Amino acid sequence: MLYVKNGRIFTMAGPVWENGQVLIENGKIREVGERVACPKNAQVIDAKGGWVLPGLIEAHCHIGITEEKKGFEGDDCNEVNQPLTPYLKALDAVNPMDSAFHNALSAGITTVMAGPGSSNIVGGQFLAMKTYGRVIDRMVVKEPAAMKAAFGENPKTNYSGQGKMPSTRMSAGAMLRQELARAKNYQARKEKAAQNGESFETDFQLECWLPVLEGKIPLKAHVHRADDILTAIRIAKEWGLGLTLDHCTEGHLIAGEIQESGFPAIVGPTLSSRNKIEVQNMDFKTPGILQKAGVLVAITTDHPVTRIQYLPICAGFAAKEGLGVDHALEAITCNPARICGIEDRVGTLEPGKDGDLAIFDGNPMEVFTQTLYTIVEGQIAYRQDEQAEEKG
């Protein structure tokens, strides 16, 4: 058991306990509050008045897939030979030895959504995973967790140079609809075969679409420009799909339309250069405008575009530009948990949730704040005064 005392505890699900405790047993939160007794055999951490939050969550990144320090040999982010690759799995590409995992832990980040890049119209399947461990299969929280789709410049840039479709936004939309039609027909044939008690041959390239069509996981849309955001919404509505609007750079220009759609936004990376036409209106004011319009908002670094350890700093800039401190904390804890479909395990400090938390000596969104401890499923994964303990 692990017992944290003397913390300013932000449960992100209720009141802030000014001098509270958290008890973790068998990797799960057993109790949280201001009158939690310490069992005799518990390991004790004194937070010394520091801020105690749920482990922070990065809702869109490429950690372990585009590895730091590795160049081409460690870059497995984009399969650039065909524009529709829904059957690719991030699970097969993540290297937990990527040094960025330690950077994530040093910033209090315990859970990430990672997956393919945006060179393809459909890039493949994201997964949600913990940032502590060496064996990816043991780190998984949800897999698959989303299906990556991309709109705008990136697919055009990649395939127009090869003399292939898509070279326009029109062809990208048409090809995605055609792929969805194939998947929907496959689903109908499979269901009919099951009803009739007939054998059915699984199609590996289409079976991967069933969780999307059944509403179990969303389409995770790379969208920057306002028109691309609206195209993603249009197609998701046509096919009755769940959708997350990732990047959502010009979301502040159509905040009402996004709110009306009911889809959430994962905004960023904003701490980076305006190096493409479609990000010319990038600004830290976007999350605040969307939140005030009633959109569920998370913040992303899109690591390695912005390095993952700067996630809380990005939230701080968004807080400064209109999101506010409370909503900015939500944008890196409980909101991404909801958006990623993993709120049953992470995102808040509540009994029954995973024992993931981060202890800071102050507000984590301020640049001088230090991460004192990062705890994953009740194990100390990082501490300021020591190297992170190893986990097999």
QUIPE-V206897 format. One line per field, one symbol per residue. ss: DSSP state (H for helix, E for strand, C for the rest). phi: phi as a letter, one per 20 degrees, with the letter a starting at -180 (. if undefined). psi: psi as a letter, one per 40 degrees, with the letter a starting at -180 (. if undefined). Layout:
BEGIN
ss=???
phi=???
psi=???
END
This chain:
BEGIN
ss=CEEEEEEEEECCCCCEEEEEEEEEECCEEEEEECCCCCCCCCEEEECCCCEEEECEEEEEECCCCECCCCHHHHECCCCCCCCECCCCEHHHCCCCCCCHHHHHHHCCEEEEEECCCCCCCEEEEEEEEECCCCCHHHHEEEEEEEEEEECCHHHHHHHHCCCCCCCCHHHHHHHHHHHHHHHHHHHHHHHHHHHHCCCCCCCHHHHCCHHHHCCCCEEEEEECCHHHHHHHHHHHHHHCCCEEEEECCCHHHHHHHHHHHCCEEEECCCCCCCCCHHHCCCCCCHHHHHHHHCCCEEECCCCCCCCHHHHHHHHHHHHHHHHCHHHHHHCCCHHHHHHCCCCCCCCCCCCCCECCEEEECCCCCCCCCCEEEEEECCEEEEECCECCCCCC
phi=.ccdcldeeefmcrfeefbdccddclncfebbqdcefeffeefddeflnffdcggfceeabcfmdeffmdmgfddceceddbeccfefdggecfdfegffffffffdnedccdcafedfdgcepdfcdbfedqcdgfeefdbbfdadfcccnfffgffeffemdfedcffffffffffffffffffgffffffffemefbefdgfdgffffffemecefdefbdfgffgffffgfffgdmdfbdeenlgegfecgfffgffneecdepeeebeeecgfdfdfaffggffffffnefccdcelgegdfffegfffffffgfepfnfffffffccffffffemcffdcobebgnfgfdbcdceaffedfefdeebcdclndfebbgebfffecf
psi=ihhhifihhhdeeaihhdgiihhhhfeihdihaefhihideihhhhefeihhiihihhehafhedgiieeaddehfdhhfeiehfeeihddeehheeheddddddeeeheiihiaiafdidhdahiihiiehiehddeehdhhieihhihiaddddddddeefiiheidddddddddddddddddddddddddddefiihhhhdeddeeddddeediihghhhdidddddddddddddefiihhghcfdfdeefdddddddeiihhhihefiigeideedfhieedddddddeehhhiiiefhedhideeddddddddddeediddddddeecddddddeffeedidigihdiighihhieaheeidehihdihhhfehhdhideiihiih.
END
